[in-house]
Amino acid sequence: MARTLVIITGRVQGVGFRWGTLEEAERLGVSGSVRNETDGTVRVEVEGDRTDELIEWLRHGPRYAEVENIELRDIPETGEAGFKVG
C-alpha cells in the first residue's frame, strides 16, 4: 500500500476544504493528514485501501471550493492510524 501526497490548487482555503477532507477520509477509513500551506494550496497525505476514492473527492472538494489542479506524488508510507487536520 502506497502513500500519496496531493497538492491542491485553486480556491481551496477558507471554504472548509480541510474539514471536508477529514470527514471524507474518516468515512473511507483512510489515514493521513491535511493542512493549508502558506502559498494558498492544500496539502494532503493519504494512505489506505480507498486512497483512490479520496483522491477522486479531492478533485472537486467541498461545496464552495474551486479546484483548479491537483498534483499527485507517491511518497513512503508511514503506517499511521487516523486522519489529522493541521
C-alpha positions in Angstrom: 0.0 0.0 0.0 1.5 3.4 -1.0 1.1 6.8 0.5 0.2 9.6 -1.8 1.0 13.3 -1.5 -1.7 15.5 -3.1 -1.2 19.3 -3.6 -4.5 21.0 -4.5 -4.6 24.5 -6.1 -7.5 26.9 -6.7 -9.9 28.4 -4.2 -9.3 25.8 -1.6 -8.6 27.8 1.6 -11.4 29.4 3.6 -14.1 27.1 2.1 -14.0 24.2 4.6 -11.6 22.1 2.5 -9.7 20.6 5.4 -12.7 19.7 7.4 -14.5 18.2 4.4 -11.4 16.2 3.7 -11.3 14.9 7.3 -14.9 13.9 7.1 -14.5 12.1 3.7 -11.2 10.4 4.9 -12.9 9.1 8.1 -15.9 7.8 6.0 -13.5 5.9 3.7 -11.3 4.7 6.6 -8.0 6.1 5.2 -5.2 7.6 7.2 -3.1 10.7 6.7 -3.3 14.4 7.1 -4.5 17.7 5.5 -3.2 21.2 6.0 -3.2 24.6 4.5 0.1 25.9 3.0 1.3 29.5 3.0 1.2 29.6 -0.8 -2.6 29.1 -0.8 -2.6 25.4 -1.6 -3.9 22.5 0.4 -1.5 19.6 1.1 -3.0 16.1 1.7 -1.1 12.9 2.6 -3.2 9.8 2.4 -2.7 6.0 2.6 -5.1 3.1 2.8 -7.1 0.8 0.7 -9.5 3.5 -0.5 -7.0 6.2 -1.3 -8.2 6.5 -4.9 -11.7 7.3 -3.7 -10.4 10.2 -1.5 -8.3 11.5 -4.4 -11.3 11.5 -6.6 -13.2 13.5 -4.0 -10.3 16.0 -3.8 -10.7 16.7 -7.5 -13.8 18.8 -6.6 -13.6 19.2 -2.8 -16.4 20.6 -0.7 -19.3 22.7 -2.0 -17.7 26.1 -2.2 -14.2 25.0 -3.3 -13.0 25.7 -6.8 -10.2 23.1 -7.6 -8.0 24.2 -10.5 -5.4 21.4 -10.3 -4.2 18.5 -8.2 -0.6 17.2 -8.2 0.0 13.6 -7.1 3.2 12.1 -5.9 4.0 8.7 -4.3 5.8 9.0 -1.0 6.9 6.4 1.6 4.1 5.0 3.7 4.1 5.6 7.4 1.6 3.1 8.7 0.0 5.8 10.9 -3.6 5.4 12.0 -6.3 8.0 11.8 -6.5 11.2 9.8 -5.4 14.6 11.2 -6.1 18.3 10.3 -3.1 20.6 10.6 
